[in-house]
Amino acid sequence: MNYLDLFMNKINDMLLWILDMVTFNVDWNQNWFYGLIIVSLAVWGLEIAFPWRKNQKAIRKDFWLDGFYMFFNFFIFAVIIESIYMLFETYFTGHGLTMNKIALFDKQSPTWLIIVVFFVLSDFVQWLTHVTLHRFDFLWRFHKVHHSVEEMGFAAHLRYHWMENIFYKPLKTLALMLVIGAQPEHAFFVHFFSITIGHLNHANVRITWGPLKYIFNNSVMHLYHHAKVLPADRPNGVNFAISLSIWDYIFKKNYIPQDKDGDYALGFEGIENYPKGFFGQLVSGFKKEKYE
């Protein structure tokens, strides 16, 4: 089997898939390109109409950089990473290791159950990975890209180092393997529900969800996750929730002080000397830099 040919064919297929989305040649519930644009514009509209930090501009610091990160991580780099994982899937399938071996559900299982379990499993493994990114120095160097945001806004959600895909993808794939009954339209729903929550968590809009704050992550909780100054007894971070805040409450990672103005210095120690551009951040993390 020629894996190079498989890889190049997958790259070509992925590029054609993106082109089909841009030109409206896919079903609406499979159009990830315009789905991302619609969600982003909707949340940006909320930022403009109901700003939490009144002195922050609608087009904030690094707005365009974060916008580029959104499409780079969501589509451009996805072409490469999905092609690589296709090779692994092909290899394992060729050796008799299929998802059906460990599936919790089959395609006859109730759709709502598949969606809920897939969402919860996927969110938990992402939460666990997120904690790990903060716990170990060599992983934190890559995750610093996300924490280099100094003014929070919806697009900051998808500013992250490309290496994070390497860390997140295997565990997310495992969650999918455990819920083999999931179909593409189910993944689309779960993914965009998560994207919407993630955009809102980073938006310049004060959202707490009321009593549902113990279940869903929110912009207040996540702002403290990005705070430059952390509690003395939590040097590795607080509030690691992705979509579901419940994991932080269960594992005692939650931290929400009573201040309500949202005007906090964001980032990390030495952020003043951290690379400001995309390409500088792209290669960051592979060696210890002078600002550390």
N, C-alpha and C positions, 0 to 999 in steps of 0.2 A: 504494500500500500504506500503510495507516494503522499506523505503528509504535507510536503511543501505545496503540492498542487491543491490538496484539500484546503490548506490555509489560504492560498491565494483566491480560490474559488469562493470561499466564505467571505473574504474581504470584498470581493466583487458583488456578492449577493447582498451584503450589508449596505454597501454604497447605493445599490439599486433600490434597496428598501427605503433608505433615507430619501432618495429622489422621488420615489412613489408617494411618500408622505407629503413632501413639499408640493407636489403637483396634484394632490388630492386623489391619488389612484389606490387608496386603501380605504377600508371601512372606517367610519368615524370613530368606532370604539377600538381601533388599532392605530390611530394617528397620534403617535407620541410627540411628534414635532409641534403640531398646532395645539395639542393638549397642554404642553409645557408653556407655550406662549399665552394661551387663554388663562391658565392658572396664575401665571406671573403678572399679567396685566390686571387681573382682578385684585390680587393682593396689593400690587402697587397702587391701585386706585384707593384701597382702604388706607394705605399709608398717607396718601395725599389728603384724603378727606378727614381722617381721624388720627393725626400724628400724635404719638406718645411724647416724644422729645420734640418740643415745638421749635427749638432752634436748629434742628437738623433739616437740611434741604431735601427736597424730593429727589433730586439727583445728587446724592450724597457722595462723600469721599469714596473713591474706588468703585463707583456704580458701574462704569463700563467694563472695568476689569472683571468684576463679579459676573456681569452679563456674559462676557466671553467664556469665563469658567463654566457657566451653566451649559452652554452649547458644546464646549469642548468635552466636558466630562459626560454629558448626557448622550452625545452622539459621536463626536470625532474619535475620542479614545475608546468609546464603547465598541466601535468597529473592530479595533485591534483586540481588545480583551475578550469579546464574544467569540472571535475567531480562534483565539488560543484555547478557550474552554471547549470549543467544538472539537478540537483535536483530542483533548483529554476524554471527552464523552465518547468519541469514536474509538479511542484506544480501549477504554473500559468495556464498552459494548462488545467490541471484538473479542474480548476475553471473558465474555459471559457475565459481566457485572452490570446489571441494568437496574434502573430505579424501581422496577416492580418487585425487586427482592425485599425491600424494606418499607414499602408503601403502607401508610396507615389507612388510606382510603382508596377506593377505585372510582371509576368514572360514573358509577351508578349512585355514589354517595350524594346526599343533598348539597346543592350548590352553595347555599348559605353557610353550611358547616365547613366545606372546603375553603371558602373565602376567609372565614373567621380564623380557622386554625392556621391557615397559611400566613395570614397577617400577624397573628400573635407569635408564631414560631419565628418568622422572619424578623420581627421587631426585637424579640429577645436576643437572638444571635447577634444582631447589630448592636444592641445595647452592650452585650458582653464584649464584643470587639472594640467598641468605643472606650470602655473602661480600660481595656488592654492598651489601647493607643496612648492613654494618659499614664499608664503605670510604668512602662518600660521606655527608657531614654531613647533607644534607637528607633522606636516606633513614634515617639513623641516628636522627633525631629521632622518627620513627614507630616504629622498632624498639625504642626505649627502653622502650616499654610492656612488652614481653616481658622486658626485662632489669630491670624495676622489681621483680621478684620478690626478696624478701629471705629467704624460707625456701622451699626447694625441696620440691615435692610433685607428684604425678601431674597434678593439674589445671592446674599452671603451664604445662604443655605447650601449652594452647590460649588462654593469655592473650597476645593480640597485637592490635595496632592494626588496625582495619578496613581501612586503606589497604594493608596487606600483601597482602590479597586482590587488589588492583589490580596489585601487582608480581608475585605468584606465578602468578596464574591464566593469563596469556597464555603463559608458558613451559610450564606444565603442560598447557595445551591443545595446544601444539605437540607435546609428547610423545605425547598421545593421537592427534593427527592422523597421526603417523608409525606408529602401531600401530592402524590402523583396524579390524583384526579383533577388537579388544577388545569384549566384550559387557558389559552392566550388572553381571552377576554376577562378571565378572572384575575390574571396577573396584571392586566391593564388597570382594572378597578382598584386593586390593592395598591399598586404602585402610585397611582395618581391621588389616591386618598392620602398616602404617606407624603407625597410631594406637597400637597396642599397644606397638611399639618406642618411640614418642615418649613415651607415658605412663611406661614403665619408665625411660627416660633421665632424666626429671624426678623420679622417685619417690625417696622417702627409703629406698631399698634399695640396698645396695652390689652392683652387678652389673658384671662385666667380660667375661663370655662366654669366658674362657680364651683359647685360641689364635684363637678367632673374633673377638677384639677388633679384629683388623686388617680385618675385614669389616663387622661390625655396630657401630653406635654403642652407648654404654652410659652408665650413670649416673655412673660415675667420670669418664669423659672429658668428659661434658657439664657436670658440676659446674664444672670449670675454665673452661669456656666462659662461665659466668655469674659467675666470680670478679670481685670489685670491683677488685682489683689485678692487672693483667696483666703479663706479662714485659716488661721495658723495650724489648726489640727487637721486640715484637709489639703495638704500641699499638692496632691495629684488631681484635684478638681472635685467638683460637685455637679449634681444634676446632669447625669449622663444620658437622659432619656432621648430617644429618637422620636417616636410617635407616642409611645405609652409611658407615662410618668410612673406608673405603678411599680415598675422595677426599682426605681430610685427609692420609693417608700418602703418596699419590701426589704431591700438590701441596705437601707439606712444611708443612702447617698444624697438624700434630699437636703436642700438648704435654701430657704426663702426668708430673708430678713424683711422687716416691716417697711422699709423705705419704698416710696411709690413714684419718685420723680424719674427714675430710669436713667439718670445722668451719671453714668459710671465710666471710668477709664477702662477700656477693653484691651485685650491682648495678653502680653506676657513680658517678663523682664527682658530687656534688651531689644524690644520691638523697634526701637528707634533706628537700629542699625540692620534690621532685617530687610532682605531684598523686597523692593516695592513693585517690581514688574513681573509679568507672567514667566518669562524665561529664567529669571533669577530664582524664582520660587520653584520652577519646574525641576531644577537640578538640586535644590536644597534638600537636605536630609541625608545625603550620601556621605557627608563628612562633617566633622565638627567644625563649626565656623567661629570666627573671632568674636561674634556678638554673644556667644553662649558663655 
